[in-house]
Amino acid sequence: MLTSKQRAALRGIASTTETIFQVGKGGIADALVQQTADALRKRELIKLRVLDNSGYTAREAAEELAEKTDSEVVQVIGSRFVLFKRNPKEPVIDIKL
């Protein structure tokens, strides 16, 4: 579980991060879950976007993907959201966990 200070630090880092995945009309398929898990393992912090035709709100998509990838929702703003998962072997982001 992230503290509010850790979450704030991650939000700051995420503000300059590019969106790398989109949740579209296909919803949250196994392929998207796997790609998200792989990206989290490599980057630890990723930004995603929910398209209008997906049938999900950004909050719903964030919570479902976080649950399926065992990650944490850092932030949800509009149609975008940010996920974080610490890589225990090779940490990329140092936020004093």
C-alpha positions in Angstrom: 0.0 0.0 0.0 1.3 3.4 -1.0 1.4 6.3 1.4 0.1 9.7 0.3 3.6 11.1 0.0 4.7 8.1 -2.2 1.6 8.5 -4.3 2.3 12.2 -4.7 5.9 11.5 -5.8 4.6 8.9 -8.4 2.0 11.4 -9.7 4.8 13.8 -10.3 6.8 11.3 -12.3 3.7 10.2 -14.2 2.9 13.7 -15.3 5.7 13.5 -17.8 5.2 9.9 -18.8 3.6 9.0 -22.2 0.4 6.9 -22.4 1.5 3.5 -23.6 -1.7 1.4 -23.7 -5.4 2.0 -24.5 -8.5 0.1 -23.3 -10.7 0.0 -26.3 -13.9 -1.7 -27.5 -12.3 -5.1 -26.9 -12.3 -4.3 -23.2 -9.7 -5.8 -20.8 -8.7 -8.9 -22.6 -6.0 -11.4 -21.4 -3.5 -9.9 -24.0 -3.9 -6.4 -22.5 -3.5 -7.8 -19.0 -0.3 -9.6 -20.0 1.1 -6.6 -21.8 0.4 -4.4 -18.8 2.0 -6.8 -16.5 5.1 -7.0 -18.7 5.3 -3.2 -18.9 4.9 -2.8 -15.1 7.7 -5.3 -14.6 10.0 -3.3 -16.8 9.0 0.3 -16.0 7.1 0.0 -12.7 5.0 3.1 -13.5 2.7 3.2 -16.6 0.0 5.4 -17.9 -3.1 4.1 -19.8 -6.1 5.6 -21.5 -9.7 4.4 -21.8 -11.4 5.1 -25.1 -15.0 6.3 -25.3 -16.2 3.1 -27.0 -14.7 0.7 -24.4 -17.7 0.5 -22.1 -15.5 1.2 -19.0 -14.9 4.3 -17.0 -11.3 5.1 -16.3 -11.8 4.2 -12.6 -13.4 0.8 -13.4 -10.6 -0.1 -15.9 -7.9 1.0 -13.5 -9.3 -1.0 -10.6 -9.8 -4.1 -12.8 -6.3 -4.0 -14.3 -4.7 -3.3 -11.0 -6.4 -6.3 -9.5 -5.4 -8.6 -12.4 -1.8 -7.4 -12.5 -1.4 -7.1 -8.7 -0.5 -3.4 -9.0 -1.8 -0.2 -7.4 -3.8 2.6 -8.9 -1.8 5.8 -8.4 -4.1 8.3 -10.1 -7.2 8.5 -12.3 -7.9 11.8 -14.2 -10.5 12.0 -17.0 -9.9 9.1 -19.3 -6.4 8.3 -18.2 -5.0 6.4 -15.2 -1.6 5.5 -13.8 -0.6 2.1 -12.4 2.4 1.2 -10.2 4.0 -2.1 -9.3 7.4 -2.3 -7.6 9.9 -4.7 -9.3 11.4 -6.5 -6.3 14.5 -7.7 -8.2 15.5 -4.6 -10.2 13.7 -1.4 -8.8 13.6 1.4 -11.4 11.9 4.1 -9.3 13.2 5.0 -5.9 10.4 6.4 -3.7 11.5 4.9 -0.4 9.0 2.0 0.0 
